[in-house]
Amino acid sequence: MEQSDNIINQIEQVLDKMRPFFHRDGGDIELDHFDERTGIVYIKAIGACDGCSLASFDFKDGIEVVLMDEVPGISGVELVSTNKSLNLTDNQTKD
């Protein structure tokens, strides 16, 4: 459990560095949860980011790349939205 807590702290630190970019557009991001078994990070899009058609690009080209680069053990990011969930590890949209 301690390793999972350490990974979650690292994820939060990376998200904190990226938040100002989302705030500029009236949105925000927050960690929903981390699946230690699969290495998938689940991120919630908030405000203007929730349901934005560009969110999948921001997450795939931004958050996922940075998290996978800076936090060992991350295999992908999934965007959790109140409107839909986008699996960014394989670019397939889920209903």
Order of alpha helices (4+ residues) and beta strands (2+ residues): alpha-beta-beta-alpha-alpha-beta-beta-beta
